[in-house]
Amino acid sequence: MATEELFREDADLSSCEARVLLVDAAGVVLDRTVFYPLGGGQAGDRGELLLPDGRVLQIADTRKGEAGILHVPAPGQEALWAELQPGQPVQARIDVARRARHRRFHTATHLLCALVPHPVDGCSITADAARLDFHMTEPLDKDVLNAGLARLVAEAHPVRHRWIGEDELDANPGLVRSMSVQPPRGHGRIRLLEVEGVDLQPCGGTHVGNTADIGGVFVSKIEKKSARTRRVVLGLADG
C-alpha cells in the first residue's frame, strides 16, 4: 500500500481527487495526494479533506507512515475522522499560502548553499523561517550573504527537477551536500533539484519555478552553534 506523491512532480498542484486507503488512530492515508509530508527538513502541509456530502475534515499536519502518507486531522475532528471508510472519495486541498512560503524558503536555502560552499549538518524549513547549519569554522558576513541572495533572486534562474539512478548518484557523491539527511534509497531513483547555473543536489521538497519567485528574502540571524557549526536563519521581507 502506498500513496501516489503528486507534489513530487508538480508543486503548483493545490488539490486532487483521491480515495481513502486506510483510517487509523494516527490519521488518514489516501491513494494519492498533493500534501507534502514532513521530511528533508521541510514541514508537512496543512489543509483539508472535502467529503462527498460537503463536510470538511481539517488536516493539521502530514507525515510519512508505514502504509503511505499520513494526513493528521486537527484536534476536535475525531467524530468526522471516525466516519471515513476505505474506498471513500475525497478531495484533498492544501493550505496554498503556507505551501507558497515553504516553496520560497526551500528554494532560498539552495541559493544559500551556493553562497556558503560547506557541508550542511542541519536544516529546518517552516512557513515562518528557514535555517541551515553549516559545518565550518570561519565567520560569515550577513551583508555579503544578503547581497548574494538578492543578486541570485534578481537574476531569475530557472528551477527544475529531474530523476537519476542511484548508481549515478554513487558515481557523483559530491552532489550530496547534507551531512544529516541522506537521499532516500531503495526505489531505484533519486530526485535532483537544479537551480540553473547555481545549485544542483538531491532534494525531495517543494520549490518555486524561478528564483525571481522567491521575492524578498534576507538573512535574519547568524549564530555560532558550536566550534564547527554556523547557523544561518532566513526570513521573508513580506513577513
C-alpha positions in Angstrom: 0.0 0.0 0.0 1.4 3.4 -1.0 0.4 6.9 -1.8 1.0 8.5 -5.2 3.0 11.6 -4.4 1.7 14.2 -6.9 3.6 17.0 -5.2 6.9 15.5 -6.3 6.3 16.3 -10.0 4.1 19.5 -9.7 4.4 21.8 -6.6 1.8 24.1 -8.2 -1.0 21.5 -7.6 -3.2 22.6 -4.7 -5.9 19.9 -4.8 -6.6 16.5 -6.2 -9.3 13.9 -6.2 -8.4 10.8 -4.1 -9.8 7.8 -2.3 -9.3 6.7 1.3 -6.9 3.7 1.7 -6.7 3.5 5.5 -8.0 5.2 8.6 -6.4 4.5 12.0 -5.6 6.3 15.2 -2.8 8.2 13.6 -4.6 9.7 10.6 -5.8 9.1 7.1 -3.9 7.5 4.2 -5.0 8.3 0.7 -4.3 6.6 -2.7 -2.8 9.9 -4.0 -2.2 13.3 -2.5 -0.9 16.9 -3.0 0.1 17.1 0.6 3.9 17.1 1.3 4.9 15.1 4.4 7.4 16.3 6.9 10.8 15.3 5.6 14.2 16.7 4.5 13.9 19.5 6.9 10.6 20.8 5.4 7.4 20.9 7.5 4.4 18.9 6.4 1.5 20.6 4.6 -1.8 21.6 6.3 -5.2 21.8 4.6 -8.4 19.9 4.4 -10.2 16.9 3.0 -13.6 17.6 1.4 -16.1 14.8 1.8 -18.8 14.0 -0.8 -21.5 15.4 1.4 -19.7 18.8 1.7 -18.3 18.4 5.1 -14.6 19.2 5.6 -12.0 17.4 7.7 -9.3 19.8 8.7 -5.7 18.4 8.3 -3.2 19.9 10.8 -0.1 18.0 9.6 1.2 15.5 7.1 3.8 12.8 7.9 5.2 9.6 6.4 3.6 6.4 7.6 4.3 2.8 7.0 1.2 2.4 4.8 1.7 5.7 2.9 1.4 9.4 3.5 -0.4 10.1 6.7 -2.8 13.1 6.8 -3.2 14.0 10.5 -6.6 15.6 11.4 -6.7 18.7 13.6 -7.9 18.4 17.2 -11.7 18.3 17.5 -12.1 16.4 14.3 -12.4 13.0 15.9 -16.1 12.3 15.1 -15.8 13.1 11.4 -12.5 11.3 11.2 -14.0 8.1 12.6 -16.7 8.1 9.8 -14.2 7.8 7.0 -14.1 4.4 5.3 -11.6 2.8 2.9 -12.6 3.4 -0.7 -14.4 6.7 0.1 -13.7 9.5 -2.3 -12.4 12.8 -1.0 -10.9 16.0 -2.4 -7.5 16.8 -0.8 -6.8 20.6 -0.7 -3.7 22.1 0.8 -3.2 25.5 2.5 -1.8 27.3 -0.5 -0.4 30.3 1.3 1.5 28.1 3.7 2.9 26.0 0.9 3.9 29.1 -1.0 6.1 30.2 1.9 7.6 26.7 2.2 8.5 26.8 -1.5 10.1 30.2 -1.3 12.1 29.4 1.8 13.2 26.0 0.5 14.4 27.4 -2.8 16.2 30.2 -0.9 18.1 27.6 1.1 19.5 26.2 -2.2 20.8 29.7 -3.0 22.4 29.9 0.4 24.1 26.6 -0.2 25.6 28.1 -3.4 26.9 31.1 -1.4 28.3 29.1 1.5 30.3 26.2 0.0 30.4 23.9 3.1 28.5 20.8 4.1 25.1 21.2 5.7 24.6 19.4 9.0 21.1 20.7 9.9 18.1 22.1 8.2 14.6 23.4 9.0 12.0 24.9 6.7 8.7 26.2 8.0 6.2 28.9 7.0 7.9 31.3 9.4 11.6 30.9 8.8 14.3 28.6 7.4 17.7 27.8 8.7 20.8 25.9 7.6 23.6 24.8 9.8 26.9 24.7 8.0 29.9 22.6 9.0 32.6 25.2 9.1 34.7 27.3 11.4 35.2 30.6 9.7 32.8 33.5 10.3 30.0 34.5 7.9 29.1 38.1 6.9 25.4 38.9 6.9 25.7 41.8 4.5 27.7 39.7 2.0 25.1 36.9 2.2 22.2 39.3 1.8 23.8 40.8 -1.3 24.3 37.4 -2.8 20.8 36.3 -2.1 19.4 39.5 -3.7 21.6 39.0 -6.8 20.6 35.4 -7.3 16.9 36.2 -6.9 17.1 39.1 -9.3 19.0 37.0 -11.9 15.8 34.9 -12.3 17.4 31.5 -12.6 15.0 28.7 -13.7 14.4 26.0 -11.0 13.6 22.4 -12.1 14.0 18.8 -11.0 14.9 15.6 -12.7 15.4 12.0 -11.7 18.7 10.0 -11.8 19.5 6.4 -10.9 21.1 5.5 -7.6 24.2 4.3 -9.4 24.6 7.8 -11.0 24.5 9.4 -7.5 27.1 6.9 -6.3 29.3 8.0 -9.2 28.9 11.6 -8.2 28.9 11.7 -4.3 29.8 15.4 -4.4 26.1 16.1 -5.3 25.1 15.4 -1.7 25.6 18.5 0.5 23.8 17.3 3.6 25.6 15.5 6.4 22.4 14.9 8.4 19.8 13.9 5.8 20.7 11.4 3.1 18.7 10.9 -0.1 16.1 8.1 0.3 17.3 4.9 -1.3 15.7 1.6 -2.3 13.4 3.0 -5.0 15.9 2.9 -7.8 16.0 6.6 -8.5 16.9 9.9 -6.8 15.3 13.3 -7.3 17.7 16.1 -8.2 16.8 19.8 -7.7 18.6 22.2 -10.1 18.8 25.9 -9.8 20.2 26.6 -13.2 23.8 27.7 -13.0 23.6 28.0 -9.2 23.0 24.7 -7.4 22.4 21.0 -8.1 21.7 18.5 -5.3 19.3 15.7 -4.3 16.1 17.1 -2.8 12.6 15.9 -2.5 11.0 19.2 -1.3 8.7 21.7 -3.0 10.2 24.7 -4.7 9.3 27.8 -6.8 9.8 27.6 -10.6 12.3 30.5 -10.8 14.5 32.3 -8.3 12.6 35.5 -9.0 9.5 33.9 -7.4 11.3 33.8 -4.1 10.9 37.5 -3.7 12.4 39.4 -0.8 14.5 37.1 1.4 17.2 38.0 3.8 19.5 36.6 6.5 17.9 37.5 9.8 20.5 35.9 12.1 23.9 34.2 12.0 24.8 32.1 15.1 27.9 30.2 16.2 26.2 27.0 17.4 29.4 25.1 18.1 33.1 25.2 17.3 32.4 23.8 13.9 28.8 24.9 13.2 27.5 28.2 11.9 23.7 28.6 11.7 22.1 30.9 9.1 18.4 31.9 9.6 16.4 33.3 6.7 13.3 35.5 6.8 10.9 36.8 4.1 10.6 40.5 3.5 6.8 40.4 3.4 6.7 39.0 7.0 
